[in-house]
């Protein structure tokens, strides 16, 4: 009796240097949703120092603090954003997700945040 066994060669890397690259948002998944929503614009996340980050949305810019609590675990503080006008629904959802992220890992050229939902980014 023959069988096929498949395994994933892509390993999760929790020792990723968040500050080594800028990261472009690829897609997000809100908590309770079964599918991802792909980004329709370029949203760039930068870790600007050992404990601060910034992300540009459609119109506004957001920023906040973060703390690596242990390997693969992250705590995002509350995010502050400029309030110029009218970011897309995707951008609004993205900004709401960041404070809910608690874990991160790298997979290939991707950075993945998980928590109450999921954010997938790629190296810029």
C-alpha positions in Angstrom: 0.0 0.0 0.0 1.6 3.3 -1.1 0.9 6.6 0.5 2.0 10.2 0.0 3.4 12.1 2.9 3.9 15.8 2.6 5.8 18.1 4.9 6.4 21.7 5.0 10.0 22.8 4.4 9.4 26.4 5.5 10.2 26.7 9.1 9.1 29.4 11.5 11.9 31.7 12.6 11.2 33.5 15.9 14.7 35.0 15.9 13.9 37.6 13.2 15.4 41.1 13.5 12.4 43.3 13.2 14.5 46.4 12.7 16.6 45.0 9.9 14.0 45.9 7.2 11.0 47.9 6.4 7.9 45.6 6.0 5.1 46.0 3.5 1.6 44.7 4.5 0.5 41.9 2.2 -2.8 40.8 3.8 -4.7 40.8 7.1 -7.3 38.5 8.7 -9.6 39.9 11.3 -10.5 37.8 14.3 -13.4 35.4 13.5 -12.9 35.7 9.7 -12.0 32.6 7.7 -10.2 34.4 4.9 -7.6 37.1 4.4 -8.2 40.5 2.9 -5.4 41.5 0.6 -3.8 45.0 0.8 -4.9 47.2 -2.1 -2.2 49.8 -1.4 1.3 50.0 0.0 1.4 50.1 3.8 5.0 50.2 5.1 5.8 49.3 8.7 9.1 50.5 10.2 10.6 49.6 13.5 12.3 52.9 14.1 14.3 52.0 17.2 14.4 49.3 19.8 11.0 50.1 21.1 9.0 52.3 18.6 7.4 51.6 15.3 5.6 53.6 12.6 3.3 52.7 9.7 1.9 54.8 6.9 -1.8 54.2 6.0 -3.6 55.7 3.0 -3.6 59.2 4.4 -2.6 59.1 8.0 0.6 57.9 9.7 0.5 55.8 12.9 3.1 55.1 15.5 3.5 53.5 18.9 5.7 51.5 21.2 6.4 47.8 21.3 8.2 45.4 23.6 9.6 42.0 22.8 8.5 40.1 25.9 10.3 36.9 24.9 11.4 35.2 21.7 8.5 35.2 19.3 6.3 37.3 21.7 5.5 41.0 21.2 3.4 43.5 23.0 2.3 46.5 21.0 1.2 49.6 23.0 -1.7 51.8 21.9 -1.2 53.2 18.5 -1.5 56.9 17.9 -2.4 58.2 14.4 -2.6 61.5 12.7 -6.3 62.4 11.9 -6.1 64.1 8.5 -9.0 62.2 6.9 -10.4 59.2 5.3 -8.3 56.1 5.4 -9.8 53.0 3.7 -11.6 50.3 5.6 -8.6 48.1 5.1 -6.3 50.7 6.7 -8.7 51.3 9.6 -8.8 47.5 10.2 -5.1 47.2 10.0 -4.5 50.0 12.6 -7.1 48.3 14.9 -5.2 44.9 14.6 -1.7 46.0 15.7 -2.5 46.4 19.5 -4.1 42.9 19.4 -1.0 41.1 18.0 1.0 39.1 20.6 3.2 36.7 18.6 5.5 37.1 15.6 7.7 34.9 13.4 9.4 34.9 10.0 8.7 32.5 7.2 10.8 33.0 4.1 10.7 36.7 3.3 7.5 37.2 5.3 6.9 38.6 8.8 3.8 37.3 10.4 2.0 38.7 13.5 -0.7 36.7 15.2 -3.0 37.4 18.1 -6.7 38.4 17.8 -6.4 38.2 14.0 -3.3 38.0 11.7 -1.1 40.4 9.8 1.2 39.1 7.0 4.0 41.4 5.8 6.9 41.0 3.4 10.4 42.5 3.3 10.4 45.8 1.5 
